[in-house]
Amino acid sequence: MSVLSGAHRTGVIVVGAGFAGIGLGAKLRRNGRRDFVLLERGRSVGGTWRENTYPGVACDVPSQVYSYSFAQNPDWTRLFPTGTEIQEYLCKVAESEGVTDHIRFGTDVQTMRWHDGSQLWICETPAGIYAAPVLVLACGRLSEPSFPAVAGLGSFAGEDEQRIIMHSAQWRHDVDLRGKRIAVVGSGASAIQLVPELAAIASELTVMQRSAPYIVPRNDRLYGESERRMFRRLPASMTEAREAWFWQQETVFAQRALVASETEAARQRATDHLVAQVPDAVIRGQLTPSYEIGCKRVLLSDTYYPCFSLPHVALVDSALAEVEPGRLIAVDGSTVDADVLILATGFESTKQPYARRVCGEHGATLAQEWSEGMYAHNSISVPGFPNMFVMNGPNASLGHNSAVVMIESQIQYVCEALNHLAESDGEVLRVSQYDAEQYRIMVDEMSTETVWLRGGCESWYRDPGNGRLTLLWPGMAMQFRDVAGRFVAKALVPAPRRPEPRPSPPA
């Protein structure tokens, strides 16, 4: 029986209904295309913002620039939107743009395989097989929780049914944490939003940090009704606000490029914030980072530091080493007894879990192709994977501006590629290993003099195997738009159907 027997046939398969998938779907419909489906494993849209529902979850990018340029929102209630608001915004856009009709919810894609004979991508799901000439991976990079590799982690609850362990991205809303002894492992973006919420209800709260983050003032505020009324009546005012915030965020890249005056100013701002909010010199020393600002994600909070002046909140300046029933043991030997263990330990970012499910034209999986680190030509096309586009993947994120800006550049790229395919009479787009390698070399050279490689820290932006900067674009967002946001047909042409020798990775 043919592998295509009974398959749902369409023109484009998009995997994921977060910011990238919804945005692409909206643009496809605006371009007059209806021959596409979005396969979404969840029961609603939202991606990261559907999965992360912990207390205090919010965005650290201003709302006006953390929304689509073609679907701006006059009803944001505050400068930095909450996770709930963002989720509601994405649901509204999906509905108003007609994308919801194309989404197949509760459809976890088990395998995605290129079928050379039919020149189609075959996607197997519990709801049946879907087939299309084009596959777009819009799976995101903050979707699979990362758990620390420490001994005894699963033993924390033991035989005590009252003890709870959970990841911040898998929040248990059925658990009442009031009056509990709570331990939080991690001090990243999720932790600094979560800790103040927990400090208000815990009998004891302990934070275990592997390394202290840089934190600057958040300066959040509510939008007044007069501002929102102006946004509704004068849409151009939203565009102006979005542009203003975009360029303000772009200026931050000067520090990431290690411009001395900008680095000093950024460091001083963070230091002043720490000194103003933490009077105890010992705790202040523990909360002082040991690397250059910007090397890891710079966090925004006005409420995290004050928690450590509360009598029931403690800081353990050491990583988690081992777990016993009801007890955490740090690398420095200190112990913490707790009723609840919350892992705010981030996500599988450099090793994308979906890559194991994608098989290209030569039989290798995307995970195997990326075994020495993620890469893609123009941050979107991978050799050996014809007519496939990876959104928000290798070197397509930012450390200083809005991810939505980058996503829109990639949406433009995919739409132009689809237009090219529509005019090419059945052509299959393949990127050569040479072109992909040239792009990788360019990114490596751009990365050399940035804080991410010279800032003296290890971060989730870099691949732990080779040290390359594999997640972030090492430049300004407008540069990405110019370099990787426009489809160029000559770089993606029909290629020989035989494996090309892979060059050795850069030393």
Long-range contacts (C-beta under 8 A, 24 or more apart in sequence): 3-115, 3-122, 3-129, 4-115, 4-118, 4-120, 4-122, 4-129, 4-131, 6-128, 6-129, 7-122, 7-128, 7-129, 7-130, 7-131, 8-37, 8-128, 8-129, 8-130, 8-131, 9-131, 9-132, 10-35, 10-36, 10-37, 10-130, 10-131, 10-132, 11-35, 11-36, 11-132, 11-133, 11-134, 12-36, 12-37, 12-132, 12-133, 12-134, 12-135, 12-136, 12-418, 13-37, 13-39, 13-112, 13-121, 13-123, 13-130, 13-131, 13-132, 13-134, 13-135, 13-136, 14-38, 14-39, 14-136, 14-138, 15-39, 15-109, 15-112, 15-123, 15-135, 15-136, 15-137, 15-138, 15-139, 15-354, 16-40, 16-47, 16-137, 16-138, 16-139, 16-140, 17-42, 17-45, 17-46, 17-47, 17-94, 17-99, 17-103, 17-105, 17-138, 18-45, 18-46, 18-47, 18-48, 18-49, 18-50, 18-90, 18-138, 18-140, 18-143, 19-47, 19-90, 19-140, 19-392, 19-403, 19-404, 19-407, 20-47, 20-138, 20-140, 20-391, 20-392, 20-407, 20-410, 20-411, 21-45, 21-47, 21-136, 21-138, 21-391, 22-90, 22-93, 22-94, 22-97, 22-99, 23-68, 23-404, 23-407, 23-408, 23-411, 24-136, 24-138, 24-391, 24-411, 24-414, 24-415, 25-94, 25-97, 25-99, 25-102, 25-103, 26-68, 26-70, 26-71, 26-93, 26-94, 26-97, 26-98, 26-99, 27-70, 27-411, 27-412, 27-415, 28-415, 28-418, 29-97, 29-98, 29-99, 29-102, 30-70, 30-97, 31-415, 31-419, 33-418, 34-102, 36-102, 36-132, 37-102, 37-103, 37-104, 37-130, 37-132, 38-99, 38-102, 38-103, 38-104, 38-138, 39-104, 39-107, 39-109, 39-123, 39-125, 39-130, 40-103, 40-104, 40-105, 40-106, 40-107, 41-106, 41-107, 41-108, 41-109, 42-105, 42-106, 43-105, 43-106, 44-87, 44-91, 44-105, 45-87, 45-90, 45-91, 45-94, 45-100, 45-103, 46-86, 46-87, 46-90, 46-91, 47-140, 47-142, 47-143, 48-140, 48-142, 48-143, 49-83, 49-86, 49-87, 49-90, 50-87, 51-143, 51-169, 51-170, 52-83, 52-142, 52-168, 52-169, 52-171, 52-190, 53-83, 53-171, 53-173, 54-168, 54-169, 54-171, 54-190, 54-193, 54-194, 54-197, 55-171, 55-194, 55-197, 55-198, 56-193, 56-194, 56-196, 56-197, 57-82, 57-83, 57-190, 57-193, 57-194, 58-82, 58-83, 58-193, 59-83, 59-86, 60-189, 60-218, 60-299, 60-300, 61-249, 61-401, 61-402, 61-403, 62-245, 62-249, 64-238, 64-241, 64-242, 64-245, 65-242, 65-245, 65-246, 65-249, 65-401, 65-402, 65-404, 65-405, 66-402, 66-403, 66-404, 67-242, 67-404, 68-93, 68-404, 68-408, 69-239, 69-242, 69-408, 71-96, 71-97, 72-231, 72-235, 72-238, 72-239, 72-242, 73-238, 74-228, 74-231, 74-232, 74-235, 74-238, 75-228, 75-231, 75-232, 76-223, 76-228, 77-222, 77-223, 78-220, 78-221, 78-222, 78-223, 79-219, 79-220, 79-221, 79-222, 79-223, 80-218, 80-220, 80-300, 109-354, 109-357, 110-357, 111-357, 111-359, 112-357, 112-358, 112-359, 113-358, 113-359, 114-359, 114-360, 114-361, 114-385, 114-386, 114-388, 116-361, 116-497, 119-386, 119-387, 119-426, 119-428, 121-387, 121-388, 133-387, 133-421, 133-428, 134-387, 134-388, 134-389, 134-418, 134-421, 135-358, 135-387, 135-388, 135-389, 136-388, 136-389, 136-391, 136-414, 137-354, 137-358, 137-388, 137-389, 137-390, 137-391, 137-393, 138-391, 138-392, 139-352, 139-354, 140-392, 141-347, 141-349, 141-352, 141-392, 141-393, 141-397, 141-471, 142-347, 142-349, 143-347, 143-353, 144-347, 144-348, 144-352, 144-353, 145-169, 145-170, 145-343, 145-345, 145-346, 145-347, 145-348, 146-345, 146-346, 146-347, 146-348, 146-349, 147-343, 147-345, 148-185, 148-320, 148-343, 148-345, 150-320, 150-321, 150-322, 150-323, 151-321, 151-322, 151-323, 152-322, 152-323, 152-324, 153-323, 155-323, 155-324, 155-325, 156-323, 156-324, 156-325, 156-326, 156-328, 156-341, 157-325, 158-325, 158-326, 159-325, 160-325, 160-326, 162-339, 163-325, 163-326, 163-338, 163-339, 163-340, 163-341, 164-339, 164-340, 164-341, 165-340, 165-341, 165-342, 165-343, 166-340, 166-341, 166-342, 166-343, 167-342, 167-343, 167-344, 167-345, 168-194, 168-342, 168-343, 168-344, 168-345, 169-347, 175-340, 177-201, 177-202, 177-340, 178-202, 179-203, 180-339, 180-340, 181-205, 181-206, 181-337, 181-338, 181-339, 181-340, 182-206, 182-338, 182-339, 182-340, 182-342, 183-207, 183-208, 183-328, 183-336, 183-338, 183-340, 183-341, 183-342, 184-208, 184-342, 184-344, 185-320, 185-328, 185-341, 185-342, 185-343, 185-344, 185-345, 186-210, 186-343, 186-344, 186-345, 186-346, 187-211, 187-212, 187-213, 187-344, 188-213, 188-297, 188-299, 188-344, 188-345, 188-346, 189-297, 189-299, 190-344, 190-346, 191-344, 192-299, 192-301, 192-304, 193-301, 194-342, 194-344, 195-304, 195-307, 195-313, 196-301, 196-303, 196-304, 196-306, 196-307, 198-342, 199-307, 199-310, 199-312, 199-313, 202-312, 203-312, 204-312, 204-314, 204-338, 205-307, 205-312, 205-313, 205-314, 206-313, 206-314, 206-315, 206-316, 206-336, 206-338, 207-308, 207-313, 207-314, 207-315, 207-316, 208-316, 208-318, 208-319, 208-320, 208-328, 208-330, 208-336, 209-286, 209-315, 209-316, 209-317, 209-318, 209-319, 210-318, 210-319, 210-320, 211-289, 211-290, 211-291, 211-296, 211-457, 212-286, 212-287, 212-288, 212-289, 212-290, 212-317, 213-289, 213-296, 213-297, 213-298, 213-299, 214-267, 214-270, 214-289, 214-293, 214-294, 214-296, 214-298, 214-299, 215-270, 215-273, 215-274, 215-298, 215-299, 215-300, 215-301, 215-304, 215-305, 216-266, 216-269, 216-270, 216-273, 216-298, 216-299, 216-300, 217-269, 217-273, 217-300, 217-302, 218-300, 218-301, 218-302, 219-302, 220-302, 246-401, 246-402, 246-405, 246-477, 249-400, 249-401, 249-402, 249-477, 250-400, 250-401, 250-476, 250-477, 250-478, 252-400, 252-401, 253-400, 253-401, 253-475, 253-476, 255-293, 255-294, 255-400, 255-451, 256-294, 256-399, 256-400, 256-450, 256-451, 256-452, 257-449, 257-450, 257-451, 258-292, 258-449, 258-450, 258-451, 258-454, 263-292, 263-293, 263-294, 263-451, 266-293, 266-294, 266-298, 267-292, 267-293, 270-298, 273-305, 274-305, 277-305, 277-306, 278-305, 278-306, 278-308, 278-309, 279-309, 280-308, 280-309, 283-308, 283-309, 283-315, 286-315, 286-317, 287-315, 290-456, 290-457, 291-455, 291-456, 291-457, 292-451, 292-454, 292-455, 292-456, 292-457, 293-451, 293-455, 294-399, 294-400, 294-451, 294-452, 294-455, 295-451, 295-452, 295-455, 295-456, 295-457, 295-459, 296-455, 296-457, 296-459, 296-461, 297-399, 297-459, 346-460, 347-460, 349-460, 349-471, 350-374, 350-460, 350-462, 350-463, 350-464, 350-470, 350-471, 352-393, 358-385, 358-388, 360-384, 360-385, 360-386, 360-388, 361-385, 361-386, 361-497, 362-499, 372-465, 372-466, 372-505, 373-463, 373-465, 373-466, 373-468, 373-470, 373-505, 374-463, 374-470, 374-471, 375-436, 375-439, 375-440, 375-470, 376-436, 376-439, 377-431, 377-435, 377-436, 377-439, 377-491, 377-492, 378-413, 378-439, 378-483, 378-484, 378-491, 379-410, 379-439, 379-473, 379-480, 379-484, 380-410, 380-413, 380-414, 380-484, 381-429, 381-431, 381-436, 381-492, 382-431, 382-436, 383-430, 383-431, 383-432, 383-433, 383-436, 383-500, 384-499, 386-428, 386-429, 386-430, 387-421, 387-428, 387-429, 389-413, 389-414, 389-417, 394-470, 394-471, 395-443, 395-469, 395-470, 395-471, 395-472, 395-473, 395-474, 396-473, 396-480, 396-484, 397-461, 397-471, 397-472, 397-473, 398-472, 398-473, 398-477, 398-480, 399-452, 399-461, 399-472, 401-476, 401-477, 402-477, 405-477, 405-481, 406-473, 406-477, 406-480, 409-477, 409-480, 409-481, 409-484, 409-485, 410-484, 410-485, 412-485, 412-486, 413-484, 413-485, 413-486, 413-487, 416-486, 416-487, 417-487, 417-492, 420-487, 420-489, 427-494, 428-494, 429-492, 429-493, 430-492, 430-493, 430-494, 430-495, 431-491, 431-492, 431-495, 432-491, 432-493, 432-495, 432-500, 433-500, 433-501, 433-502, 433-503, 434-500, 435-491, 437-503, 440-506, 441-506, 443-469, 443-473, 443-474, 444-468, 444-469, 444-506, 446-474, 446-475, 447-474, 450-474, 466-505, 468-506
